[in-house]
Amino acid sequence: MRDEKMSKKIKIVVLSGVRENGKNMYAVEVNDEIYILDIGLQYPDNDLYGIDVVVPDMTYIKNNIDKVVGIFLSHGHADAIGALPYLIGDYDIPVFGSEMTIELARIVCSNDNRSKKFDNFHVIDENTAIDFDEATVSFFKTTHSIPGSLGIDVKTSEGQIVYTGDFKFDQAAVSTYKTDYARIAKIGSERVLALLSDSANAESPYENSSERDIYEYILDTFSYHNGRIVVAQVASNIQRMQQVMDAADKTNHRVYLSGTDAEKILKTAMKLGYLKINNKDLLVTSKELKDIDQSKLVIIETGRMGEPIKLLQKMANPASKTKFQIEEGDLVFIATTPSHAMDTTFAKTRDAIYRTGAEVKSLGDEKHSSGHANKSDLQLMINLLTPENVVPVQGEYRLLDAHARIAHETGIPYQNIFLTKKGDVLNYENGQFYLGKGVDAGDTMIDGIGVGDIGSIVLRDRELLAEDGVFIAVATIDRKKKKVVAKPKITARGFVYMRASRDLLSESSDIIVDTIVDYLQNSKDFDWSDLKQGVRDKLNHFLYEQTNRHPVILPVIMEVNQNRHRKSKK
């Protein structure tokens, strides 16, 4: 039997969520138990061609699956729960979260064949404490844009590891969203070894606007516009959804919800009492749309997979096939704050909307409406918890660095502030943390039903296809006579306009013939791969000289035998 007086072996494993936006996943390891804190996904940037979502590399967790005692969720947004199906689809691990978080997690899992039968969910709240062999896990209420947001406290005999999840402080928050300051202070009255804290808004020096002020702003916006209103927002921002609904009702508008995600989340929030609609006639069905006074209609557009901005761009394009088109006289009210990675897309979207004759208003232009902690919020959290070490998480490197400076201003020495990268492991020994040997961690690309089968080579080819197109050359050879039987057939897509590039294609054909004949006459050991690579190299050099482009070159070489039957060699 192990001596209880021996110090526990504690590790903090940063699997994802640092030096990037979203995709939170951290693990606290105490002796032989692993506690997973959040398991989120990330929506891909524009350069990840064809990728649906990106999830954390879970190799370390799968290699140590026998140690995992549970997955603990801070809130119900995709950056905290979205990657659940990619782990629990293979392993029966208990999942803990608030009532709202678990309901949204059930929706995420039910939509995926890997996990739709999973049912090891456990609803907890801010009063729950779960005793495991090596630690006790408890929770505390935080303020975020979705109800049921909780911070997580892993308490060991050495001290506590606290994870804030996404949070901010709002002194005027309604009871559903109110932070439990007393509970946080109580946690801070005992030894806190490390604080993993939200950094997504660390650069902002501005105070976040009160949600009451934001509601008044939305109400004023709806009151002074005489026409149809299109609201772009994230489906899972329940608080914003409530504000838009209330403002629409008070200004005698009716509301149409566009998107299946919005409907599922709305029904869940209403069932749990987190979203209240007092006017039973407020919501409009698809059948009622044509009979509604369009000047009194509010369309809430959530977009596919939480990307309303990209959908707005399509709605502003008359050639696109969307259910609604933005028209002259419309007001497009953007009630979400896009990430910095979306700045260019956001600017193009606004320009496209203005071209339709519609008006654009963005909540972020008038109010500081982030659901994440600013500088003063971060410092208040540190002062309430008085941690010995701070680990900034959830944000790009510049945000983590800003959070580090903020923490240092409160008196935390820089040597006790850890700017980590994915795969870093913080070991606790002799009363302090230090950076230990890392683990394998990175990004897993999800493309359709494929999980992790898309790597850098495939993405590079997709990028080349998108930028420079494809060049396909088909030739038939007679190996015995060492000649090309027929003139090569060339097809190009996304590279050049073929009718206007006949000279280029003719020269390319000659290069193909010369390369093949030279290989057939001079090669001692015939190899199909070598032959095709030689054609590819010669064409690549020539085409770049002529066009300054690098298309994907696909040589297809077929052989004719003595019976004149052709056999494909690909």
N, C-alpha and C positions, 0 to 999 in steps of 0.2 A: 504494500500500500504506500502511495506516494506521500512524502512528508508535506503537510499543508503549509509549513513555514517556508518551504522553498519558494523562491520567486517564480512567477509564471513567465513562460516564454510567450512574448507578445509581438505580433507583426501587424503592420498595416500594409496591405498589398493594393497598389493603385493600378487597377486593371484598365480603366478608361476614364473619360470625363475631364482630363487635364490637357491643356494646350489645344483645345478644340471646343466647339459649342455642342452641348448635349452629350448623349451616350454615357450617362453616369453609371459607374460600377466600381465599387470598392469592397475590399474584404478585410475584416479584422480577424486575425488568427490568434487564438489563445490556447496554448498547448496543442491539443489535438482536436480543437473545434474551430470551424470557420463560420463566420457570420457575414453573409453577403448583404451589402447596403446598396440598394437600388440595382436595376438591371435594365438600362435604357437603350434606345436606339437614336440614330441621327439620320436626318434626311440628307440626301447627297447634294454636294455642290454641282454646279453645271458641268464641271470637267469629268465627272464620273458618269460617262455615257451609258445609259441603259440600266444603271443600278437603281433598284427600288429603295432600299434602305441600307444603312451600315450599322452593324452591331459589334459589340466587343468580342475580341478573341477570348474564348473561354477555355483554352487549353489547360491553364493552370487549375481552374476549378474542376474540370473533368478528370484531370490526373489525381486530384485529391478529393474526389466526390464523397468518399467515405467519411471525411471530416466535416462536411457541410451539415450544419444543424438547421439552417433556415435562410430564407430570403426575406429581408425586411425592407418594405417600400415606404418612401417618405411621402409620396403624393401620386396622383393618378395621371400625370402627363406622360407623353411618349418617351421623354428623355429619362424617365425613371422606371417605366414599366414595359416599354415597347419590345424589349428583347426577351421577355419571359418565355415565349414559345420555343426559343432556340436552346433553352436549357431544360425546362420542365417537360418538354416533349420527349426527352430521353430518360429523365431521372425524376423520381417522385420525392421532391423536396418540399417541405412545408413553406407556404408563402404567407407572410403576415402584413397587414395593412389596415388602415381605417375603413369604415364601411363604404365610403365613396370610392376609395382607391381599389378595394377588392372588387367592387362591381365593375369598374372600368377594366380591371385586370381580367375579369371573366370574359368581357367583350373581346379584348385583345386575343385571348386564348381560344375563344370559340370561333374566331375567324380564321384560325390556322389549323390545318389538318394534323400537325404534329401534336397539338396540345388541347384539342377541343374536348377530349374526354378527361382532362386533368381536373381534379376536384379537391386538392389538398390545400384549400384556402382557409385562412383564419382571420376573423375580424377582431381587431384590437382598438383601443382608444388611448387617450392621454393618461388614463388611470391604470393601464395594464402594465404589469411587470412579469416577465417570463424568466423563470429560473432554469438555467442549464448547468451542466457540471462545472464549467469553467468561468461562467459569467452570468450576469442578470441583464436582460435587455428590457429597457423601458422607453417611454416616449413622452414628448411634450408638444403642446399645440403651437403652431406657427401660423403666420399670415402669408398667404400666397393667393394666386388668382383662382384657386380651386378649393372647395371645402375639403376638410379632412386631411390637410397637410400637417405632417408631424416631423419633428426632429427625433433623432434616435440616439439613445444613450446605452453604450455597452460598458457595464460596470464590472470590473475585475477586482481581485484583492489588492492589486497594485495601484489601481486608480481607474479613471473613466476615459473612454474614447467617445467623443460626442460628434455626431454628424448632423449638420443643420438641415440638409436638404435645401430646396429652394425656399427662400424666405425674404420678408421685409418687415419693417415695423410700421404700423399705422395706428396712431393713438385714437382715431375715430372709427376704427373698424367695427362692423356689426358683430354681434356675439358669435355667429357662425365662423367668422374669420379671425377672431380676436386671439392675439398671442397670450400665452400663459407666462407672464413675466415672473411671477412668484415661483413657478416650477423651475424655470431656467436658473433663477438666483439660488434656489435650493440645490440644484445640481452643482452650481459653482461654489457652494459652501464646502463641498468635499473636493478631494483632489481630482483635477481634470488633467490627465496626461497629455492629451492631444485633442485639438479641435479641427475637424474637417469642415470648412465653411465655404458657402456659396460665393463665387467671385464674379458672376455674370454681369454685374452692374458696378463693379469696383471703381471704374474710371469716372463715374458720374459724381460731381461735387454737389449736385442739386438735390434738394429734398424731394422725395416722391410725393406727388399730389395725393391728397386724401381721396379715397374712393367716393366719398360723398360729393366732393368737388367735381370729380369726373362725371358722376351721374348728372349733376346740374349742367355741366357743359354739353353732355349728350342731349339732354332735354331741350336746352336752348337751340342747339343745332337742328333738331327735328321741328321745333316750333316755328322757325323762321324760314323753312324751305317749303315752297309750294310745288311739290312734284314728287316723283318716285324717288325712293332712297334705297341705295344698295350698300349694305354694311358688310365689310370684309373683316372677319375675325376668326380666331382659332376656335374650333368647336369645343374644346375642353376647358376654355376659359369661362367657367360657369358664372363667375361674378360679373364679367362683362356682358354675358348673355342676359343675365337678370336685369342689368341696367338698361340694355337696349330694349328689352321687352317692356319694362316699366315706362320708359320714355315714349315708346310707340303707343302704348295704351293711353297714356295721359294726353297725347296729342291727336287722339282719334285715328291712328293708323291701324292697319292690320298687318300681320307678319306672315311671311312665307319662308320656311326653312329649306334651303337648298343643300343637299348632300346627305347621304345615308349616315355618315358619322355623326352629324349634328342631331339627327332624329334619335339615334340610339342613345347618345349621351344626354340629350334633353329628357327623354323618357326615364332614364336612370335617375337623373337629378330630381325630377318631379316625384318619382316613386319614393325617394328617400327624404323628400321634403326640403331639399336644398335649393330648388327652383320653384317659385310660386307664380302661377298665372291666375289672377283673380277673375279675369274676363274670359269666359269660356268661348267667346266668339273671336278672340284675338288672333288665333292661328288660322291660316288659310290652307285649304287642301288644293291639290293640283287641279281638281275638277272645278273649283270655285274661282280660279285665277282669272279666267276670261270675263267673269261677271263683276269683278272688283274694280272700283274706281282707282286707276293706276296712280293718280296723284296722292292717294292715301294708302299706298302700299310700301312696306319695308321688306326688302329681300335680304335675308341674312345668308351670306355666301361664305361657307367655311372651306371650300376647296377640297381637292383630293389629297388625302394623307396630310392634312394640316397646312396646306400651302395656298391660302386664299389669294395672295398677291399674283402668283403665276396664273391663276384662273381669271383674275381681273383683266390681265393682258389679253387673254383669249376673248373675253366678253367685249373688249373694246375693238376687236378685229371683226369687221362685218363678214369676212370670208370664213371665219371659224364656226364650227358647229357646236354651239352651246345652247342651253335651254333659254338663257336670257342674253340679250344684247344691250350694252350700255348705249343710251340714246341721248340726244340733245334735251336738256332740261333736267336730266337726272342729277342727283347728288350722290357721289360715291364717298362714303364715310369709312375711312380705314381705321378700324378700332384695334389694330394690332401693331406692335413695334417690330419691324423686320430686323433680323440680325445684320451685322455689318457685311456679311458675305452676300447679302441680298441688295446692297445699296444700288448697284448698277441696274439690276432688274426692277427695283422699286422706282428709280428715276425714269426708266423707259416706260413703265406701266403708267405712271402719272401723265407722261407726255401723250401716250396713246389715248388715255381717257379724255384729256383736254381736246384732242383732235375730233372726238365725237361730238363736242359741244357740251359735254357734261361738266359739272363742277366737282372738284376734289377737295376733301378736307381730311386731314390726318390727325388723329388724336395726339400723336407724338409731337406734332408741330406746336401744339398749344399747352399740353400738359406733360409733365414727367410721370409717365404712367407705368413704369416698369414694375413687374412683379418680384423683382430681385432687390437685394439690399444695396443701398448706396454707402458712401464713406461713413457717415455718422451711424448708420444702422450696423455696419460691420464692427465699428469700434464699440458700440453699445453691447453687442453680443459678446465680444471679447471681454469687456469689463464686467459683464454679468457672470460669465463662466470662469474667468481668470485661469485660462489654460496655461500649462507650462510650455506647450509647443503648438504651433499653428501650421496647418497644411491647407493652403488655398486650393480649392477644387472648382470644377464647373466654370470653365472659361478658357479663352485663348491665352497664350503666354503673357501678353501685355497686361491682361486683366489679373492674372495670377501675380505678376510683378507689382501691379498697383496695390493689390490686396496685401502683399508683403510689406510695402512701405506704410500702409495704413496700420497694420498690426504692430510694426516697429514704433510708430508714434505713440501707441498705448503702453510701451515699455517692454515689449517682447524682443529679446535680443535676436539679431539676424541669424545667429547660429541655431536658434530654436524655431526658425521659420523655414519650411521645406518646400522649394519650388520643384515639384516632381514632374516626371514624364511617365507615359504609359509603361508599365512593367517594373517600375521602381518599387522596392520593398524597404520599409522603415522598420528596423529591429529595435526592440526596447531591451536594454541591458544596463545594469548598474545605475539605475535611476535616470537614464536618458535615452533618447532615440538617436540612431545613426543610420545612414544609408547603407544597406547591405547588398548582397548579390541579387540582381534583378531576376524576373521571370519573363517567359515569352508572353508578349502582349502586343496587340496591334488592332487592325480593322478586319472584320469579316464582311465581305460584300454579299448582299442578297439580291439575286437577279432571278425573278420568277420563282421556280421551285428550287433553284440552285443555291446552295449555302456554302460560301467559301470557295467555289470553283472558278471564280473570276479573279485573276491575279493581274499583276502589273503589265504582263505581255498582252493579255486580252484587252485591257483598258488602253494600252498604247495603240493597238491596232484599231480600236474603235475611234480613238482620237484622230488617227491618220485618215480613216475612212470619212470622218466628219469634216476634216479640214481639206484633204487633197483627193478624196475619192478612191476608186478602184480601177485598175487596168488589167484586163483579162486577155491573154493571148493563147490561142488554140492552134497547135501544129500537129501534123501527122508525118511520121518518119518511117523509112525502110532501113532498118539496121543492117540488113545484109548488103544492100547497095550503098549504104552510108550516104543517104540523101534525104531531103525533105520532099515528100510526095506532092503536097499541095501548098499553095501560098497560105501562110498563117491567117487565121481569122481573129480580128481584134475587136474587143468591145470595151468601152470606157463609160463609167458612170460617176458623176460628180467630179470629174477630172478636167476634161475639155469637151467642147461642143464638137461632136465628131464630124459633122458636115463642113464645119469651118476649119478643120484640122487635118485635111486629107494628106498633105505633105508630111506632117509629123507622123501620122499613122503608117504611111508608106515607108518612110525611113525606118520606123520601128520594126516593120515587117522584114525589111532587109537585114537588120541587125539580128533578129531572131534566127533567120535562115543561116546567116554567116556563123553565128555562135554554135548552132546545132551541128552544122557540117564540120566545123573545126573540131568540135568535141568528138564526133563520130570517127573522123579520120585520124585523130592523134591520141585518143584515149586508149590505153592498154586494157584497163578494167572498166567495163561499162557499169555505170551506176545511175539510176534514175534521179536520185536526189542531187547528185553532183551536176547532172545535166540541167535540171530545173534551176538550181542555184546559180549556175553560170549564166543562164538566160536572164534570171532576175537581176543579177549584178550589172550586166551590160545594159539592160533596159533602164535600171534605176539611175545609172550614171548619165545615160543619154537624155532621159526625160527631165532630169534635174537641170542639165545644161540648157535645155530648150525652154523650160517653163519655170524653173526655180521651185518646183513642187515635188513632193515625195508621195505619190499615190501608192496604195497597197497593190503590189504586182502579183498576179496569180497566173503562172504559166501552166497550161494543161497540154501535155504531150501524149499523143496516142501512137501506137505502133500498128503497121499493117503487116500481116504474115503472108506466107507464100500462097495460101488459099484465098487471099484478098479479104479475109475477115479482120475487122479492126478490134483491137483489144485496148480498152482504156487503161492508162497508167496515170494515176493521180498521186 
